[in-house]
Amino acid sequence: MIRMHNKIFAIDPGTTHSGYVIVEHDGHEVAKVTAKGKIPNEELLRQLPYNVGTADIVVEMVASYGMAVGREVFETCVWVGRFLQAGGVLPQEQAHHVVYRIEEKQALCHDSRAKDANIIQALVDRYAPGRPNHGKGTKAAPGFFYGFSKDAWQAMAVAVTWLDREAKK
């Protein structure tokens, strides 16, 4: 597959704030995290157009498993659509730019029952094996995952899962 970009802007959406990472890759593996964090959705929405044309925009999509859901899930769905639109993703390309949580669990942990801690450990094993503090390092000696919070970890899982999927095409 021919890549247009060597960056991924991955988003773990929430009702009011969302986690994100911007990573650089070589077409098969993430090489570097250039930005990460958790910010208000409105701010993230303002940032997306500046990355259109320089990064692939990928958003974690909400899926239904037959259980009743609350207002927060529907609000998150609205934000997913807004992020995709601001990222210049056309409706016919939408499936290419979303990753489902179950897909992350299967790709990273090979188990649909995996929890956040399992996903984080799989990312550490892949990008910072044997490093203390989950590969975060210290301020004086930052590691691959330096400055990561819970939401940034989940956005990283979105980026890695998408890149693995795309590399197989």
N, C-alpha and C positions, 0 to 999 in steps of 0.2 A: 504494500500500500504506500502511495506517495503522500507524504505529510506536507501540509501547508504551513504548519507552525511547529516550533519546538517548545512551546509553553502550553500549560493547561491551567485554566482558572477554574478550580473546583469549589463547589458550594454545598455546604450542609445546611439547608434552609430551616428556619424556625419561624415562629409567629411574629416576633418583634426584632430579634437579632439572629444573625446567621454566622456560622463559621465558614472560613474560606482559606484556601491556600493557592498560591501561584507557584508552580514548579516548572523547572526546565528539564527536558528529557532528550534522549538520543534516538527516540523512536521505539525503544524497547524497554528502557529503564529510566526511572527518575534519577537525575544527576544532582539536582540542587533545589532547595526550597528558597524562593526569592522573597516571598511574603506570606504571612499567615496571621490569623487572628479571629476575633469575633466582634462584629460591629453591628450597629442598627441597620435594619433592612433598607431604609431610605438611603443611607450612605452607601451601602453596597450597590444599590440600584444606580446611584450616580457614578460609581466607579466603572461599571461594566462597559459602557460605550467606549471608554478610553482603551479597553483591551480588545475590542472587536478588531479583527484583522491581525492581531499579534498573538492571540492565544485561542485555543479551543475552550469554549465555555461548556462546562459539564455540571449538572445539578443532580443531587440525589432526589429521586422521585418517590412520592408517597404511593403505597400500594395497599389495597384492601385485602384483608384475610377473612372477611365475613363477620367480623365483630363490629358492634356499634362504635362509632367514633364521635368525638366532641367537636366543638367550635374550633379549637386550636388546630385540628387536622385540616379543616377546610380553609382556615386562614393561611396555613402553610402552603396548601395547594395553590392559592391565589398568588403567593409570593414566588412559587416555582415558575408559574406562567409569566409573571412580570420579569423575573430574572432571565428567562429564556428569550423573551421579547427584547429586552434591553441588550442582550448579548447578540442580537441579530440572527437568532435561530428561527428559520422559517418553519411553518407547521409541518411540511413534508420531511423536514430534517430532524424533527424533535426527538424521535426515538434514538437517533444517533448521539444525542447530547444529554441523555439521562441515564442514571445508574440507579437500580433499585437496591435497597438495603439487603435483601436476600441474595442478590448477585454478589455484593461485597462479602457477605459471610461465606458463601460458597467459594469464591475466588481466593480469598485470603486465608480462610481457616478450614475449608473443605467440610464445613458442617453448618447447616442452616440454623442450628440452635446456638451458634456462637454469640457471645455477649461482647460489649464494648472492650472489656479487659482482654479478651481473646484476640480481637482485631488489633488492638494496640500492640500486644505481644508479637503478633505476626508481622506487623510493620517494623518493630524493633529488630526481630530476628532477620529480617530481610535487609534493612538499611543500616543497622548499628549493632551487629551481632557481638556479644561479649562486652558491650560498653555498659558502664554503670549508669544508674539513674535514667533508665529507658532511653539511652542515647542522647539525652538532653545536654550533658556536659555542664560546664559552669560558665559564668560570665567571662572569666579569664581564658577558658578553653572551651568554647561552645561546640556542642556536638551537632549531629545531623538534625536532631529534633529540638534544638535549643529554642526555648520560648513557646513550645507547644502547650495548648490548653485542650480540654476535652473536645471542644467543637472543632479545633484545628485538626486533631487526630482523625475525626470522622470525615472531614473534608479531604484529608490526605488519603483515606481509604477510598473515597470516591475517585480521586485522581488516579491512584494506582490500579484500581479495578478497571477503570475506563481504558487506561493505557494498555493493560494486559489484554483486554478484549480487542482493542484496535490493532495491536501488534500481531494478533492471530489471523487477521483478515488478509 
